[in-house]
Amino acid sequence: SREVHIITPSLLAGGNLVPLQVLFLTRKRLALKGVTFTPDIAVLEIQGTVVKGLHVYSNQIMDFTGYDTIVLAAGNRSCDQLYFELKGKVKELYRAGDCVAPRKTDMAIVEGHRAGRAV
């Protein structure tokens, strides 16, 4: 069991979840599990276990400490290296989500579902 703290430059984490009810339910479930959020902070750098952030409105520099693991989710970029490494080596191989091109979660789920049904 880990404590999870989400830092985001946005007003809220998960703002791209559609419809709005999904955002509400997701945030509620995360809150019930003890996940905490700090909005409006752009991560400037990570030094060991210290995250240095910039408040996007006040320009105040803030340090976030006490982490034993840091997971960075930044930007969308297509990553198809594994697909091409496996192409021709396995009987069936499908691409979905960010393997094809940068995607939002809902599109990646649809593509993954289609690939699963094709098998």
C-alpha distance (Angstrom), angle and dihedral (degrees) to the residues before:
residue distance angle dihedral
S1 . . .
R2 3.79 . .
E3 3.76 135.9 .
V4 3.80 110.6 -119.2
H5 3.80 124.3 -153.5
I6 3.80 119.3 -178.3
I7 3.81 118.9 -156.1
T8 3.80 116.1 -168.1
P9 3.82 136.4 170.2
S10 3.81 88.0 -141.7
L11 3.77 127.1 88.4
L12 3.79 87.0 -107.5
A13 3.78 138.4 2.4
G14 3.79 114.0 -109.3
G15 3.79 95.7 26.3
N16 3.80 90.1 144.7
L17 3.79 92.8 61.5
V18 3.77 108.4 114.5
P19 2.97 133.4 -128.5
L20 3.78 101.9 36.5
Q21 3.82 91.1 -123.8
V22 3.82 88.5 64.4
L23 3.80 89.9 55.3
F24 3.80 91.3 48.8
L25 3.81 93.9 48.3
T26 3.80 93.1 44.5
R27 3.80 93.2 49.7
K28 3.80 90.7 46.4
R29 3.81 92.3 51.7
L30 3.80 91.4 47.5
A31 3.81 91.8 48.6
L32 3.81 90.9 50.5
K33 3.81 87.8 54.9
G34 3.82 91.2 51.9
V35 3.81 98.7 -105.0
T36 3.81 111.0 157.0
F37 3.80 127.8 -155.6
T38 3.79 134.5 -152.1
P39 3.82 110.9 -169.6
D40 3.80 129.5 -166.5
I41 3.82 95.2 36.5
A42 3.80 121.7 124.2
V43 3.80 111.8 -158.5
L44 3.80 109.3 -125.4
E45 3.78 100.3 178.6
I46 3.76 144.7 -19.6
Q47 3.81 118.1 -135.2
G48 3.78 110.9 -176.4
T49 3.79 104.5 -59.2
V50 3.81 95.8 -15.7
V51 3.80 120.9 96.9
K52 3.81 114.3 -158.6
G53 3.79 112.6 -155.6
L54 3.78 139.2 -179.1
H55 3.80 120.7 -141.0
V56 3.80 101.6 -127.2
Y57 3.81 94.9 -141.5
S58 3.81 105.5 34.6
N59 3.84 97.3 31.1
Q60 3.81 87.7 -134.4
I61 3.81 113.5 155.2
M62 3.80 112.9 -130.8
D63 3.80 132.7 -173.5
F64 3.79 120.7 -146.2
T65 3.80 113.2 -162.3
G66 3.76 142.6 170.8
Y67 3.79 99.2 66.1
D68 3.78 124.1 138.3
T69 3.82 93.9 -173.6
I70 3.81 129.7 29.5
V71 3.80 122.4 -165.8
L72 3.79 116.3 -166.7
A73 3.81 119.7 -156.5
A74 3.78 107.7 -175.2
G75 3.76 129.3 161.3
N76 3.75 131.6 -34.8
R77 3.74 119.7 -84.8
S78 3.75 130.0 166.3
C79 3.79 112.6 -112.8
D80 3.80 113.7 -173.3
Q81 3.81 101.0 148.6
L82 3.82 94.6 110.6
Y83 3.81 91.2 48.6
F84 3.80 92.5 56.0
E85 3.82 92.1 43.0
L86 3.82 89.5 56.2
K87 3.82 98.1 37.5
G88 3.80 109.9 117.6
K89 3.82 92.0 9.4
V90 3.81 98.1 81.2
K91 3.80 131.5 49.6
E92 3.81 96.9 -121.3
L93 3.77 127.8 16.6
Y94 3.79 128.9 172.5
R95 3.78 133.8 -177.7
A96 3.80 124.1 -140.8
G97 3.78 139.2 165.1
D98 3.79 119.4 -5.5
C99 3.81 90.4 -1.3
V100 3.82 86.8 74.5
A101 3.81 100.0 34.7
P102 3.81 136.2 -41.5
R103 3.80 106.7 -58.1
K104 3.76 140.0 177.8
T105 3.78 116.6 -117.6
D106 3.80 96.1 -102.1
M107 3.81 92.7 56.1
A108 3.80 92.3 46.1
I109 3.81 89.5 52.7
V110 3.82 91.8 50.4
E111 3.81 91.9 48.6
G112 3.80 91.9 46.6
H113 3.80 90.3 49.2
R114 3.81 91.0 51.4
A115 3.80 91.3 49.2
G116 3.80 90.4 49.1
R117 3.80 92.2 51.1
A118 3.80 90.7 49.5
V119 3.80 91.4 59.3
